[in-house]
Amino acid sequence: MSYKIRPARAGDERSLYALAQLTGGGFTNLPPDLKALEAKVVRSNEAFSETEDAVRDHVYVLVLEHSDSGQIVGTAQIFAKVGVKQPFYSYRLSQLTKTSPELDQRITTQMLTLTTDLEGCSEVGGLFLHPDHRTGGLGLLLARSRYLFIKLHRARFADRFLAELRGVIDENGKSPFWDGLGNKFFGMSFQEADYLNSIKGNHFISDLMPDYPIYTALLPESAREVIGHPHTSGRPAMRMLQKEGFSSNGYVDIFDGGPTMVAETDHIISVAHAKEATLETAALNEGEGQLSVVATGRLKDFRASYAFLSEEKKDSIQIRLNKEAIDNLQLTSGDNFVHIPR
């Protein structure tokens, strides 16, 4: 209960940099590059300052802060529209079946096709939690706070969301998928390509990657067996996305082969089921109520945290919260908020 979500602001860059150094690579949206993170925080502040409710090329960076110490222990991001300034590339995994009556054989092969199908979508990404704080449901709090932000600012996001999950990377920072495919055309390591992508974008992909489909049977087994599979540390995130209504639909990341999940915005569980409420004057007693994720505030004033919640009557919009949550969220009687059960 002593943690809250808020927008990133100037001065948070070094805390984000410290988190970025713990990712182990392959985390494009949180590069271990201080200047890149400073630029991202500036861009995020511009997005939170934009007054027009429209789908723009914005990124919203949120941080998870310990309320007492002020330590930043996690972060998450929302991209309002991908593929605006440069193409947004994915691989689409499909299959082709051929038959030969003369040989009495039927062969089905898988193909990877470079596509920009997901251009124009919004994206949730960049979720990372400090290893020492991966308890108490803080990852879930980070994830669901993004959906409540979307709920409160629906007009700023597209009708479809995507989420890219980091693919399989070994203990030496190598990607079997990249080594089996991308490296053949680019002549650089996965770490070099990933860094270049995080700093300058992936436009170089269209410059050098072949436009025709790649038959997976021609890839080494080590590359084939990781296609569409998340990194071990990303499996809980994949399960959370699936519970929210995301599915893979055959899209994979062009660098590490990790799954790209897709969902209709208004069908995301936490967006569709979040309820609006108004704070009652009296706070709950200790131990009362249902543990929920609660969010309030617009743009720069957005805040979210766990709270114990109690409806005076079923489906009532008059809601009581525990005092710690009220203080954490800086709420006063009559303030509006949205909530979703944990």
N, C-alpha and C positions, 0 to 999 in steps of 0.2 A: 504493500500500500504506500510505501514511501518513495515510489517512483512515478514520474509523470512524463508524458510526451509533449513536446513543444516544437515549433519551427526552429531550424538552425539559424544562428545569427552570427554576425561578425564577432570573432573571438573564439568560435568553436572549432576553427580549422585545425589547430594542433591536436585537439582531442579526437577529431575525425581521422587525422593522420596516424595517431597512435593506434586506432582501431584498424586502419587500413594495413598497418604493418603486421597484424595478426591474422590476416585472411588466408595466407598461404598461396596467393596467386589465383588467377582465373576469375577475379572479382572485378569485372570491368567498371562497374558503377562506383567502386570505392578504391581508386588507384592509390598506391603508396607514393603519391607525388603531391607535395604541399601546394605548389602553385596551381595545379589542376583542381585541388580541393578548394582553394581560395576562390578560384574562378566559379566553381560550382555553387559555393555559398552565396557569392554575389548574384549569380543567375537566379538562385532560389529566392533571395530577398526581393529581387525585381518581380518575380512571379507573385509572391505574397503581397506586394505593393500594388499590383495591377488591379484597377477598380472594375474593369469590364468583365462581366461573366461570359466568357466565350472560350472555345477550345483553341488554345494557342500552343506554340512550341515552348512550353514552360516545364520546369522541373521544380518540385516541391520537396525539400529535404527536411525530414523530421529527426529529432534526436530523443533518446531515452535518457532522462536525467534523474539522478538520485536527489530527492527533494531536499534532504538535509545538507549533504556535502556539496551538491552541485556537480558531482562527477558525471560525465557523459559515458555511459556504458553500452550504448547501442545506437543504431541509426536505421532509417528506412527512407525510401524515396518513391515519389510518384511522378511519372512523366506524362504530361497531359496529351501529347501527340507526337508519335515517332515518325521518322521518315520525312521531315519537313525540309531540312537543309541539305540532306543527302539521303540516298536510298537506305531503307531498312531491310537488310538481307537476312533470310533464313534458308535452311534446306527443308524441302518437303519430301518426306519419305513416302514412296509409292511403290507399287508393284506392277510388273508386266508379265502376262502369261502368254506363252507361245506353244503351239502344238505342231507335231509333224506326223501326219497319217502314215507316211511311208515308213518311218521308224517306230511308229506307235509310242511316241514319247510326248509328254507334256511337261514343260519347264516353266517355273515361276521365279522371276528374279526381282530383287529390290533395287530401286534407284533413288539417288539423292538429286533433287533438282533445285538449283538456285532460284529463289523466288522473292518477290517483294509483296506477297499477299497481305502481310500484316501492316503495311504502311497505313498511317492514319489512325491506328489504334492508340489507346492510352496504355501505360505500362506501370505495373508495380514492380519495384526492384530495389537493389541496394540494401536489403535487410541483412544486418550483421549485428550480432550480440557478443559482447566480451565473454570469453570462455569462463571467466570466474562468476558470471552472473546468469548462467543458463539454467536457472532454477526458478520456481515460483511462477511459471507461466509468463515470463517477461517477453519471450519470443512471440507468444500469442498476442500479448498486449501490443507489441510493435506492429504486428501484421494487421490486427483488427482496427487499430487506430487509423491506418490508412483508409480502410473502407468507410469508417465513420467520417473522415475528412471528405471523402468522395460524396457521401450522403449529404453532408452539409453544403457542398459546393458542386452539386450534380451538373450544372450547366457548363462547368469548366472542363468536362471530360467527355471522351467519345463514347459511342454506344457499345464498344467492345474493348476489353482489356486483355493484355498479354502479360506473362511473367516468365522470364528466362531463368532457368536453374543451372547453376554451374555443373559442368560435366565431370567425368572421371579424370582426376589428376593424381599421379603417383606421388610417393614421398619425396621424389627429387624434383617435383614441379613440372613433370613432363605429362603431356596429354597424348594418350595412345591414338586418339582420333586425329589430332593435328599431325602427329608424326606419320600417320598412315595416309594422309590426304593433303592437307594444306601445305605441309613442309615441302612436298614434291614440286609445288608451283611457286613457292615464295622463297625457299632457301633460307628461312630464318627459324629460330626456335619458337616454341609456343609462348614462352615468356616474352620474347621480343615482339611477337605479333600481338599478344594480349596487351602489352604496354602501349604499343602503337595505336591500337584500337581505342584504348581508354583515354588517350591524350588527343588523338587527331581524328578519331572516328574510323569507320570501316570502308571508306570509299575506295581504298586501295584494293579491296576484294574484287570490285568490278573491273579494275584495271588488269588484273593478272589471272583471276580464277576463270577456268573455262565455262562457257555458257551452256554447254550440252550436259545432259544428265550423267551422273557418275554411277556406274554399276557397282553395288556394294560387294559383289562376288570378287571384284578385282582388288579390293582392299585387303590388307593383312587381317588375320583373325583378331588380333589384339584391338584393331580399330573397329571391326564389325561388332564385336561383342559389347562395346560401350555405347553404341548409338542409341540415343533416347534414354540413357540412364543417368541419374543425378550423382554427383559426388556424395560420398558417404555422409558428410556433414549436412548435405542438402535434402536428405530423405525426410526428415521431420517437416521441412518447409514444403516439400511436395505433397505430403499427406494433408497439411493444413490447406493448401491450395485446392486439393481435391474435395475436401470437406466444404470449401466455399463454392464449389461448382465449376472449378477449372478442369479442363481436359487437354490432352496433348495434341490430338488431331494430326499427328504425324509430323509436326514441325520440330526441328532440332537446330541448335546453335551452330553457326558456320565455323566456329573455332574449335570448340571442345566436344561437340556432338551432344551436349546436354539437352534435355527436353524443354520446349517452349510451350507453356500452358496457355489456354485461351478460354475466355468466358464472356458472355453478354453482361454488360455492366449492371443492368437492372435485375439480372438473375443471380448476381453474386449474393450469397446467403446473408452476409453481414450488412450489405447495402439494402437488400430487399426487406429484411426482417427488423432492421433497427427502428426503434420507436422514439417519437418525440415526446418530451415531458417538460414539466415545470417544477422547480424546486419548492417543496413545502418548507415552512418555517422551522418546524421541530426536527432536530436530528435524530437518527436512530440510536438506540442504546447499543452498547458493545455486544457483538455476537448476533445481532438481529439482521435479517435481510438476505437477499440473494447476491452472490458475488457476480458483478457485471463489469463490462467495459463501458465507460461513460466518456463522452466528448462534448465540448462546448466551445463557443467562440468562433469568430470568423477570421479567416486568413491569418494575419500575424498574431491574433489573439487566440488562435486555436490551442486547446489543451485537452489532454486525454489521460485517464488513469483508471486503475481498478477502483471499484466502489461497492459497498454493500447497499442494496437498494430494496425499497419496500413500497408497493402500491397500496394506497389507502383502500381502494376498491379495485376489483378486477377491471383491467383495461382503462384505468383512470390515468389522466395525464398529470395529476398531482402526485409527485413522488417525493419520498423522504430518502436521504442518503446519510451515511455515517459522517461524523464530524471531521475525521481525518481527510476523507475524500473531498468534503466541502471546502476545507482549507487548501488542499492540494490543487483543486480546480479553480480556486478563487471565486466561488459561487456565493450569491446572496439570494434571499427569498424572492421567488418570482422569476429568477433567471431560467432560460430555456437550455435544454441539452438533449442529446440523443443517447440511447443506450442499447446494448445487446448483451444477453446472458453470456457468461464466460463459456 
